């Protein structure tokens, strides 16, 4: 039985296609946690990065929870897939004066990503041609696939005497698939180096605290301490409830906390939903509010940042050309994939998508990030509904069949004027233009915005306590 007065887990969930600023949001919340509180990751792997600015330096965490600079305990949960090479490398990026290994634990149920998984992922994506989904090639999909087929290696297996034998057997299976299905020949010299680093990573994992996720969370909650569940990617990338098939391989929504940690839903409280003042997307798939439409999607797929910077050295955020506006928004928001370096597609905030994400996550509080990116714009636009085949609707157009993805979508917008000067110069008192925009969002979305991001650093944040 679950005690009636036990505390609840607070999921922190991205409400868009990822890249919403969850890292900064978690870091901000983590700054108020004690050494007895806990921050857990419950899904995903190193296929997404959470960017943190700490004391003037930028850090990108892909596996380690974003609260690493705080005092709370940090845990890599059962629902994750962990590349030992990437994990060990990531730990070396944290300054030596930050004691975190003693606060860090890993679930024995988390799945291991092998060197052959990365090759399988990359080759599989390349063979899809026009049907690519935008995989990062980090081996996440193949690792989760093997979990479902009951052949995966998990963190707990590294302590078994036959681990090496099981690893070699699975690696040979992967090589046969690569050779027979994809006609791919592995570079043995390069592979041996990766395999060597894999086992060094496994050795590092053995030195850490391996703890059952559910036991750790229940123990923390039973002592009236706080537990924050840090989501990766975003709601619209959920493997089942995102805009399939352009999704990741795990459950990114608040419901995924229970399965990702092995807990009853009764432990999960209302989520904090994080979203940007605009929308971005990496990879393929529909994007109704994209600035520049199809031209932008193709550009972001095929071009690299150096080429874009040379072609558009000073893009005008107020250009009448929406494609150029999208480039300006990307430049001002530094919208490059934290893991892949790919150009992020950019567009206006989409209310129907937000309403869907808030509902499915039970997001009772919101965090609005990157509002300062609009400093150089003259107006902000927000999509309030769609016109699909001549009919007005607020139902998201890719929640039904794949055929509907190809239909003509037009967006109905509401515009807001932008403040003068830099938002960060206003300190803790936001200008009326920003307040009007925020209050419209609260009324439309039906949830309180508790933090507003006004710049990249942790302290560039306005807390809202006014009514």
HUCOR-V349245 format. One record per backbone hydrogen bond with DSSP energy under -0.5 kcal/mol. CO is the residue of the C=O (numbers start at 0). NH is the residue of the N-H. If there is no record, write none. Layout:
co: (CO & CO)
nh: (NH & NH)
This chain:
co: (0 & 2 & 7 & 8 & 8 & 9 & 10 & 10 & 11 & 12 & 13 & 15 & 20 & 21 & 22 & 23 & 24 & 25 & 26 & 28 & 29 & 29 & 33 & 36 & 37 & 38 & 39 & 40 & 43 & 44 & 48 & 49 & 51 & 51 & 52 & 53 & 56 & 58 & 58 & 59 & 60 & 64 & 65 & 66 & 72 & 73 & 74 & 74 & 75 & 76 & 78 & 79 & 80 & 81 & 81 & 82 & 83 & 84 & 85 & 86 & 87 & 88 & 89 & 90 & 94 & 96 & 97 & 99 & 99 & 100 & 102 & 103 & 104 & 105 & 106 & 107 & 109 & 110 & 111 & 113 & 113 & 114 & 115 & 116 & 117 & 118 & 119 & 120 & 121 & 122 & 124 & 125 & 127 & 128 & 138 & 139 & 140 & 141 & 142 & 143 & 144 & 145 & 145 & 146 & 152 & 153 & 153 & 154 & 155 & 156 & 159 & 161 & 162 & 163 & 164 & 165 & 166 & 167 & 168 & 169 & 170 & 171 & 172 & 173 & 174 & 175 & 176 & 176 & 177 & 178 & 183 & 185 & 186 & 187 & 188 & 189 & 190 & 191 & 192 & 193 & 194 & 195 & 196 & 197 & 198 & 199 & 200 & 201 & 202 & 203 & 204 & 207 & 208 & 208 & 211 & 212 & 213 & 214 & 215 & 216 & 217 & 218 & 219 & 219 & 220 & 220 & 225 & 226 & 227 & 227 & 228 & 228 & 229 & 233 & 234 & 235 & 236 & 237 & 241 & 242 & 244 & 249 & 249 & 252 & 253 & 254 & 254 & 255 & 256 & 257 & 257 & 259 & 263 & 264 & 266 & 266 & 270 & 270 & 270 & 271 & 272 & 273 & 274 & 276 & 278 & 279 & 280 & 286 & 288 & 289 & 289 & 291 & 291 & 292 & 293 & 294 & 295 & 296 & 297 & 298 & 299 & 303 & 304 & 305 & 306 & 307 & 311 & 314 & 315 & 319 & 320 & 321 & 322 & 323 & 324 & 325 & 326 & 327 & 328 & 329 & 330 & 333 & 334 & 336 & 341 & 344 & 345 & 346 & 348 & 348 & 349 & 350 & 351 & 352 & 353 & 354 & 355 & 356 & 357 & 357 & 358 & 360 & 361 & 361 & 363 & 364 & 365 & 365 & 366 & 366 & 367 & 368 & 369 & 370 & 371 & 372 & 373 & 377 & 379 & 380 & 381 & 382 & 384 & 385 & 385 & 386 & 386 & 387 & 390 & 392 & 395 & 400 & 400 & 401 & 401 & 402 & 403 & 407 & 409 & 410 & 411 & 411 & 413 & 415 & 421 & 422 & 423 & 425 & 427 & 430 & 431 & 432 & 433 & 434 & 435 & 436 & 437 & 438 & 439 & 440 & 441 & 441 & 447 & 447 & 449 & 450 & 451 & 452 & 452 & 456 & 458 & 459 & 459 & 460 & 461 & 462)
nh: (2 & 5 & 226 & 10 & 268 & 228 & 12 & 271 & 230 & 273 & 234 & 235 & 24 & 25 & 26 & 27 & 28 & 29 & 30 & 31 & 32 & 70 & 36 & 72 & 227 & 74 & 229 & 76 & 80 & 47 & 50 & 60 & 53 & 58 & 457 & 56 & 53 & 51 & 60 & 61 & 49 & 67 & 68 & 69 & 38 & 104 & 40 & 76 & 106 & 79 & 43 & 110 & 82 & 83 & 112 & 86 & 87 & 88 & 89 & 90 & 91 & 91 & 92 & 93 & 97 & 98 & 99 & 102 & 103 & 103 & 73 & 208 & 75 & 210 & 109 & 155 & 154 & 81 & 113 & 116 & 117 & 118 & 119 & 120 & 121 & 122 & 123 & 124 & 125 & 126 & 127 & 128 & 130 & 131 & 142 & 143 & 144 & 145 & 146 & 147 & 148 & 150 & 151 & 149 & 111 & 156 & 157 & 157 & 158 & 159 & 162 & 165 & 166 & 167 & 168 & 169 & 170 & 171 & 172 & 173 & 174 & 175 & 176 & 177 & 178 & 179 & 180 & 181 & 183 & 182 & 185 & 187 & 190 & 191 & 192 & 193 & 194 & 195 & 196 & 197 & 198 & 199 & 200 & 201 & 202 & 203 & 204 & 205 & 206 & 206 & 207 & 209 & 105 & 210 & 215 & 216 & 217 & 218 & 219 & 220 & 221 & 222 & 222 & 224 & 6 & 223 & 37 & 9 & 39 & 229 & 11 & 230 & 41 & 236 & 237 & 242 & 247 & 241 & 243 & 245 & 246 & 238 & 251 & 255 & 256 & 257 & 258 & 259 & 260 & 261 & 262 & 78 & 266 & 267 & 8 & 268 & 272 & 363 & 364 & 12 & 366 & 14 & 368 & 348 & 346 & 16 & 344 & 289 & 347 & 291 & 292 & 294 & 295 & 296 & 297 & 298 & 299 & 300 & 301 & 302 & 342 & 307 & 308 & 309 & 310 & 311 & 314 & 316 & 318 & 321 & 324 & 325 & 326 & 327 & 328 & 329 & 330 & 331 & 332 & 334 & 333 & 335 & 343 & 340 & 336 & 280 & 290 & 278 & 350 & 382 & 353 & 354 & 355 & 356 & 357 & 358 & 359 & 360 & 361 & 362 & 361 & 270 & 270 & 363 & 447 & 272 & 449 & 450 & 274 & 368 & 452 & 276 & 372 & 373 & 374 & 375 & 376 & 417 & 415 & 348 & 413 & 350 & 411 & 387 & 392 & 388 & 409 & 390 & 387 & 385 & 398 & 403 & 404 & 404 & 405 & 405 & 406 & 388 & 386 & 412 & 383 & 384 & 381 & 379 & 424 & 425 & 426 & 428 & 429 & 434 & 435 & 436 & 437 & 438 & 439 & 440 & 441 & 442 & 443 & 444 & 445 & 446 & 365 & 449 & 463 & 367 & 461 & 370 & 371 & 459 & 460 & 453 & 454 & 462 & 451 & 464)
